[in-house]
Amino acid sequence: MSSRRLVALCALLPAVALAQSALELPSVEVTADAARPLAASDRDIGAEELASRPQNRPGEIVEAAPGLIATQHSGEGKANQYFLRGFNLDHGTDLALSLDGMPLNMPTHAHGQGYADLNFLIPELVGSLQVRKGTGHAEFGDFATTGALGLSLVNALPRPILQVTGGSFGYWRGLAAGSTALGQGTLLGAVELGRYDGPWQHGEALRRLNGLVRYSQGDAGESVSLSAMAYSSRWNSTDQIPARAIPLVGRYGTLDATDGGDAQRYSLSGAWQRSGEHGTTRVNAFAIHSTLNLFNNFTYALDDPTHGDQFHQQDRRWVLGLNASQTVPGELWDRPLETRLGVQTRYDDIHLGLFRTEARSWLSTIRTDAVQQGSAGLWADTTWHATEWLRATLGLRGDAAGGRVHSDLAANSGSTAQVIASPKAGLVLGPWLATELYLNAGTGFHSNDLRGTTITVDPADPLNRLSRVPLLVRAKGAEIGLRTQALAGLETTLALFVLTLGSEVLFVGDAGTTEASRPSRRVGVEWTNRWRPLPWLRLDADLAATQARFTNGDPAGNRIPGAPDLVAAAGVVLGEDGPGWSGGARLRVFGPRPLLQDNSQRSRPTALVNARLGYRFESGIQARLDALNLFGARASQIDYVYASQLRGEAAPVLDRHFHPVEPVALRFTLTVPL
């Protein structure tokens, strides 16, 4: 048997075994306490709240998670860049994202470890967002260092709709979606078309095509669903530019008009659930095929003054996986006890390439790799309701990951495998006066790019020897918090957290090499508020402050570049579900960040306001006007400080590189129910 098949078989066998045993269990019922939060920062956000938020791009839907920023430093077809709990998460390195149990993070990715692209989402079909932060939840494994976000799709729409949106800078979007009864279930379908040029001097020429078909049937006792999704897009990129280039190209200009890319994603996923007096059984499986081509030039003419520094990153992969869990109710000393057992498996067959290019034309190959990577995780937790005012949870997960790298340079080929155990614990005290106290602690991990575990020489310079990195990097975290509803209609949470990493070791996809940074610690506080004083008025306000520091001594300094000190948000929503006027506005503050380890250069804060005004007619037709960046803030979506060299410059220059927020943009949407 080939090593490729062996890795795939090892990844899937535990899940198949558990799924077979789970299917033989009697039907079960979900207990009411199963949905009760285990931590102060736990939050479940429904479709009504998600739909009320004006958004510039699909990925911003996750900004409903308090303290989270989803920004963009390149073309709109590229995955967002995320920030949470003092982390610059890049495109998902320390934040686990999923859709109906299907993982969205991509390990050993051409552009960055954990790359999680949300551009395939159709926001109108997202039914909820589950927010779980920190390392205290046993059901989340790889990438769930700062936490995990679980998106879910709706099974049906009240009425079929036709929707069209037009707006500033060549924005256009069309959506047709609806559901109908089919046999004993419901068939849901949607098709989305979109284009966008943006305010950039060289238009993005974004083209997006999206489709979904979903069949579901059943009820709370037993249900099944099957979903097929397809997405394709292509675009031009205006990447970050150095401040010194503004007189040359302007604020919305580019230094390489040939940057851009294309992406495709196709998936098939299914889920089955059965509930009854003996617990709940869940099984879901998924298959994903994705491709990505990215052309970027971040240093312009630093490495190659003749042809420029553009490079092409290529990622093509198949992903297969199966997850299963069983919830078993019981008693301990005549008090309720709930135990959950689960298994999660995944296999990635990946083909990667990194090439030097000029105007998207191939110049030379830096490296190419074929990677087979598998993982399997077993987890369990038990929650005991010791008294009416005390719940205790103990959890443990074990993860095994590994695979093989077939590199075009034999010295960088090889196999690797690693296992890691992650214990968890939590206490919930209360409620007293509609207030609960929470204490949680646990360990977690994120994986590194598998190529970093087998590398020995720099692919750009084979004479330069490099050190290998571990596959799995441990994190330790704790959270203390409270949740109160002492005032009717107002829910307030306060959470204090600490998170440490032994080493922020990353694989640098832009260079094809590894880079190990230093151990670090984040300490922070999150304060959230949700208030509905009247049926037609909803208010919210969130504040997250974090101190992020390297913990070992180094003359370079102890600040972590890109780590935000402060994230804040506030919003108001007016109107009720029914004919008439509605509206709202949201403030989002992306706080200052150190750009160098000695804190000598810092980014300025970015404060943006988005607003919405809408009207629903008696017929159900809805008209809506969204104003993005309402007050025209001239700020940055992202800032970096690094050395680059423009054509004509004699030497590299250390400079601040930024990607600006778009100016005021208006988008008008008309929705017609059928």
N, C-alpha and C positions, 0 to 999 in steps of 0.2 A: 504494500500500500504506500502511495506517495505521501511525503510529509504534508503536502497541501491538504489531502483528504483526511489525514490523521488529525490535523489541527481542527478541521471543521467538525469531524466526528466527536472529538473530545469536548468541543464547545456545546454540542447539541444533546449528547447522551443524557446528562443529568436532567435537563428540562423534559425530555421525552419520558423519562422514568417517572418524574413527579407528575407530569400531565396525565399519564396513564392511571396512576393511583388516584389522582384527584377526580378523574371522571367516574370512578367507581364509588365515590362517596355519596351518601344520601343528600337530597336537596336540603338547603339551609336557608336561614333568614338573617338579614343584617340587623345587628343590635343597634339601638339608638346611640349608645356610647361610642360606636365605632368611628363616628364623624367628629367626636369632640376633640379639640386641639390638644396636642401634646406639648406645645411650646407657645410662648407669648407671641412669637412672630409668625406662627401658622395663620394662613388666611386662605379662604376660598372666595373667589371673585366671580360673580355671575355675569350672564350675557348682558343684562341691563346696564350694569356699570361699565363693562367693556365697550359697549356700543355708544355710550355717552361721551367718549373721549375723542376730540378731534386729533387726527393722526396724519403725519406727513408721509409715512411709509409703513408697510405691513408689520415690520418687526417692532414698531413702537407699541404694539399691543401689550408687550410684557412690561412696559413702564407702569402698568397698573400695580405691579409689585412694589410696595413702598421701599424707597431708597435705591431703586434701580434706574440706571440710565442706559438707553439704547441709542447710540449715535452712529454716524457714518463719516468715514474719512476718504471715501473713494466713490466710484460709480454706484448707482442705486441697485444694480444687480448683485452686488457683493454683500456678503453677510454683514450684519451690524457689528459694531464694537460695543461691548457691554462693560458696565462698571457697577459694582455692588460691594458694600462692606469694606471700602478702602482698597479694593482690587481693581486694577485695570485688567479685565478678564480677556482682553484681546477679542477673539471671535467665539469664546466659549470655554476657555481652558479650565476654569474652576467654577463653572455653572452648568449643571446638568439640565438639559431641556428635552422634553418629550411631547408627543402628540398621541393621545389615546394609547399610551404605553409604548409607542414606537420611538426609540431614541433618535434625537436629532443631531447630537454631537458626533463628529467624525474623528476617530483616532488616526494617528499617522497620516495626517492630511497635508497636501502640498502647500497650503498657505498658512497653516497654523494648527497646532494640536487642539482637538476639540471643536473644530470649525462647525458652527451651527447656523445654518442659513434659514431664515424665516420668510424669505421672499415668496415662497410658494403658498403661504397662507392666504385664504380668502376671509377677511375679518368677519363678514356677515355670517359665516358658518361656524365661528368659534363660540362654543356654549359656555365655557368656564375656564378659569385659570387657577390652578392649585399652587400656592406658594408655601414652600417648606425651606427654611433657612438653617444654616449651620450643619454640623456633623452629627446631630443627635438622632437621626431617623434611620432605622436599620434597612428600610426598603430601597435606599438610594446608595449607589456605589460610585463608580468612576465619575469624575468631574464634579461631584456634589460636595465641593469644599465649602464654598460660600452658601450653597443650597441647591435646590432643585425646583424647577418650574414645570408643571404639568398642564398642557393645554388639552382640551377635549372638544370634539365636534358635536354639533347638534344632530339629531336623527331626523328632524322634520322642520319645515317652515310652516307658519300659519297659513300663508297663501303664496303661490308662485309670484315672483317679482321680475320686472325688467327695470334696470337701474343704469343711468348714465351720468357721468361726472365730467365736467370740463373746467379748466382753470388756467391760471397763469403759467407762463413759460412752456406752453405746448403740452400741458397735462390733459390727458384724456383717458377715461376708463369706462368700460361697459361690462355689465354683469347681468346674466340671466340665470335664475336659480328657482328651484321649486321642488316639491315633494308630492308623491301620490301613493295611494294604497296599492300594494301589489301582493296578491296572495294573502297570507296572514301577517305580512309586514308592511314596511314603508320603504319606498325608493326615493332617494334624494339625489338631485343632480345639479351641477352648476358649471358654467363656462364664464371665464373672465378674460377680457382683452384689455391691454393697457399700453400707453406710450407716454414718454416724458422727455423733454429736452433740457429743462432746468435753466437757471440764469447764467450758465457758463458760456464763455466766449466760444468755446467749441462744444456744441450741443451734445448731450448724452446719447440722443437717438435711442433711448431705451425702448425696447419692444418686449412685451410680456404676454404669454399665453398660459392660461391656467385652466384645469378642469378637474372635476371630482364626480364620482358616482359612488353612492353608499346605500347599502341595503341593510335594514335592521328589523328585528321583530322581537316580541317578548314583552315582559313586564318586570316588576321588581323581583318576582320569584325566579324567573329564568329569562335570559336575553342573549341574543347573538347579533353580531354586526360584521359586515364585510365592506371594506372601503378600497377603492382604486383611485389614485391621484396621479396627475401628470402636469408637469410644469416645464416651461422653456423660456429663456430670456437671453438677450444680447444687449450690449451697451458700450458706450465710450466712457472713459473715466477722466475726470479732472481731479487728480490726486493733490495732496498737500503741496504747497509751494513755500519756499523760504521767504522771510519778510523782505529780504533785500531784492527780491524779484518783482515786488509790486510795481515799481516804476517801469519795469520792462513789459509785464504782461497784464497788469491790473489785478484787482482783488479776486476776480472770477476767471482768471486766465489759467493757462497751463504751460508747462515747459516741455511737454511731450504729448502732442495731440493724438498720438496713436495708441495711448494706453486704453485699456478696456477689457472686455471679456465676454464670455457666454457661459451659461449654466443650463443643465437639464436635470430633472429629477422625476423618477417614476417609482411608485410604491404600491404594494398590495398588502393590506393588513386585515386581520380578523380578530375578533374578541368574542369570548363566551363567558357567561357568568350565571351561576345558580345559587340561590339563597334560600334558607329555610331555618328551621329550629336548631339545626346542627352546625350552622355557620355559613360561610360564603366561599365558593370556589370560583377562581378567575383564571382564565387562560387566554393569552393573546400571542399571536405570531405575526411576523412581518418579513417582507422582502423589499429591498430598496435597490434601485440602480441609479447612480448619479454620476455626472461628469461636470468638470469645471475647467475652464481655461482662463487664466488671468495674465494680463500684460501690464507690468508696473515699471516705473522708473522713478525711484525715490532719491537718487544721488546724482542724476543727470549726466555728468561727464567726469565723474570722479575716477572711475576705474578704466574707462575707455574713452579718451577725448575724441577719438575719430568716429566711432560708431554710437557712442552713448552707452548708458548703463541699463537700458531696458532689459527685463528678463521675463520669461514665460514660465508660469507654474501650471502644471497639468495634473489633474486628479481624476481617475476613472475607477469606479468601484462597484462591487455587488456587496450587499449587506443582508445576512440572514439571521433571524433570531427567534427565540421562543421564551416566553416568561409564563410562570404559573405561581399561584399562591393559594393558600387555604387558611381560612379563619376558623378557629375552633373555640366555641364558648365552653366555660366550665366553672368550677367553684373551688375556692381554697378557704378552709375554715368558714364555710357558709357565706363567703363573700364572692361576688362575681369575678371571674378570671377569664381573660380573652387572650388567646395565643394565635399568632400569625406565623405561618411558615411559607417561605417562597424560594424560588430559584429563577435566575436570570441568565440567559445565554446569548451569545452573539458571535458571528463569524464574518470577517471582512476580507474580501479578495480585492486587492488594491494594485493599481498600476500608476506609478508616479513619474513625473519628469520635471526637470529644472533646466532651462535652456537660456543662453544669451541670444537676444534678438535685437533687431533694428527695424522700427516701423512694422512690428509683428512678423518680420521675416527672420528665419533661423540663421544664426551665426555659428554657434557651437553648442555642444552639450556639456553641461556641468555634471549632471548625474541623472540616471534613470534607475528605477527600482521596481521590482515586483514583490509585494508583501502579502503574506497570508497571516492573518492575526485572529486569534480566538480568545474568548473570555467566558468564564462561568462564575456566578456568584450564588452562594447559599446564604439565606438570612432568616432570622427568627426574632420575634419579640413577644413579650408577655406583659399585659397590663392587668394589674390587680387593683380592684376597688376595695382597698382595705377598710375604709369607713366611708360615710357619706361625704366627708370632706378631704379624703386623701386617696389619690391614685398614684401608683408606682409602676414604672415601666422599665424593664430590663431587655436589652437587645444585643444581638451579636450577628455579624456577617463575616463570611470568609470569601475571598475572591482569589481566583487564579487567572492569570493572563499570560499570553506568550504567543510566539509565532516565529516566522522565518523571513529574513530579508534576502532577496536575490538581487544584488546590486551589480551595475555594469563594471564596478571596480571590485575585484574579488576580495580585497582587503577589508571592504566594508560589508561583506555578506556574513551571514551567520544566523544562529538561532538563539532565542532567549525565552525564559519563563520565570515567573515570580508569583508567590502567594503572599497574601496579607490578611490579617484578622483585624476587625474593627468593632470593639465593644461600645455599647451605648447604655445610657441610663437617664431616667427622668422622674421627677416628682411634680404632681399638681396638687395644690392645697386650696381648699375652698369648694364652693363659693361661700363667702361671707359678704353680706351687703352687695350682692351681685358682682363680687370681685374674686378672681382666682389668681394665685401665685404659682409661678412655674420655675423649675430648676432643671436644666438639661446639660448633659456633657457627653462627649463621645470622641472617637477618632474616625477619620475618613482618609481619603486619598484622591490623587489624580494620577493618571498615567502619563508617561512621556512618550514621544514619538518612538516607535519601535526601531527606526533607523538609528536613533541616538544610542541605543543599547548595543549595537553591533559595529558602530563606526570606529575606525582606527586611524584613518588619515583624512585630511581635508580634501574633498573631491575637487576643489578648485586649485589645490596645490598639494599633490601627493607626497611631497617631501615634508610637509607639516603634519606631524603626528598629533592626534587628538585623543582625549580621554573619553571612555564610555560613561554613560549615565545609567542610573537604575531605572527600571521600567515603571515602578510604582513609587510614588512619593507620599509620605504620610503627613497628615494634618491632624491637629488636636484642637478641639473647640469646646466652649462652654457658654451657656446663656442663662441669665436670670431675668425674669420679667413678670409683669402683671397685666391682666386684662380686666377692665371694669365696664359695667353698664349701669352703674349706680344712678346715673341721670338718665331718665327715660329718653330713648331715641338717640343717645350718644354712646358710642363705643370707643374707648381709649385703650391703647396698649403702650407699654413702655418695656423695652428690652435692652439689657446691658450684655455685651458679648465680648469674648476674647477668642482669637484664632491664631495659631502658630503653625508655621511651616518649617520643616527641617532644612529645606533648600528649595528655592524656586528655580528648579532646573528645567530648562526648556530646549526644544529643538527649534532652531531658527530656519524656517522654511525658505526665507528670502535668500539665505546664503548656503543652505544645504549642510550646515554644521551645527554642533551643539554649543550651548552656552549655559554655564552653571552660575547662578547668582547666589546670594547669601541667605542664611536663615532669617526669618522675619516673624514679626508679631503685629497683629491688628487688635486694637481695643476700641470699642465704640458703643454708641447708644442710638437707639431708634425709638422715635415717638410718633405714633399714628393716631388719627382721630377721624371718625365717621359719624356725622350728625344729620338726622332727618327731623328737623323741628316741625315741618309741615308736610303733608302728603305730596305737595308740588315743589318742595325745596330740599335739596341735598347738598351738604357741605363736607369737605374733607381737607385735611392738612397733615402732611408728613414731614418729619425732620430726621435726618440721619447724619451723625457726626462720627468720624473715625480718625484715630491716630495710627498711622502705619509707619513702622520703622524696621530697618534691618537691625538684628540683635547682636551681631558681632562687631568688634571694633575694626575700623578701616579708615585711613586718612581721607578717602574719597567722600566720606559722609555717611549718614545713616538714614537718609530719606529714600523712599521708594519712588522712582520716577513714574508719573502717571497715576498715582494713588490719590483719589479725591478726598479732601478733608471734610467736605460738606455736600450733601444732596438734600434738596428740599422741594416740596410740591404742594400746591393748594388748588382746590377747584370748587366751583359752584355749578349746580345743574338745576334748571328751572323747568317746570312743566310736568304733566302727568301723561300716562299712557292713554291716549285718546285724541279726538280732534282738537285743534287749537294750536297756539303758539308754544314753542319750547326753545331753550337756549342754554348757554353755559359758557364758562371760560376756565382755562387752566393755566397756572403758573408753574414753570419747571425751572429749577435752579441747579445748575451743574457747577459745583464749587471749585475753588482754586486747587491746583495740583502742583507739586514740585516736578520740575522737568529735568533736574540733575540731582545726583545724590547729595551734593553739598547744599542744596536748596538755594543756590545763587540765582537761579532763574525759575520763575513760577508762571503758570498760566493765569489768566484773568478769569473770573467767574463768568458763566454764560447764563443769562436769565431770559427765558422765552415765554411769551403768552400766546396761546391759541384760543380761539373763540368760535362759537357756533350759534346760529340763529336758524330756526326751522319752523315750518307750519305743516300740519296734517289736515287735509280736507276730510269732509264726511265720507267721501268715496274711498278713503284710504290712501289716496295719492299724497306723497310727501315731497316737499321742497326744502332744501337745506343749503345754507351758505356757511362754509368754513373759512375762517381767516387765520392763516398760519404765520407765526412771528408778527402778531398784530401791530406791535409798536416798532417794527423795523430794527431790531437790535443788530448792531454790527459787531458780531462776536464770532468765536471759533467753535466749530463742532468738536475739534480735537487739536491739540498742540503737541509738538515734539521738539526736542533740541538734539541735533546731531550734525555731523560734518557732511557737507555736500560741495559740489563744484560745478559752476555754470560754465557753459562754453565760453571761452575767452578769458576765464580766470586762471591765474598762474598757479594757485594752490587751493586746497580745500579750505572752507570757511565754516566754523561752528556757528550755527544760526538757528533761530526758532522757525520751525516749519508748521504751517497751520492749514486747516481746511475750513473755510468760512461757512456759517449758517446761511441758508437762503434768505433773501430779502422777503418783504411782505408778499404773500401769495394768497389769492382767493380761489376757492373751488366751489362750484355750484353743482349740487346733486339733485336729481329728480328720480324718485322711485315710484313706479306704477305697479300696483298689485293686479294680478290677473284673475 
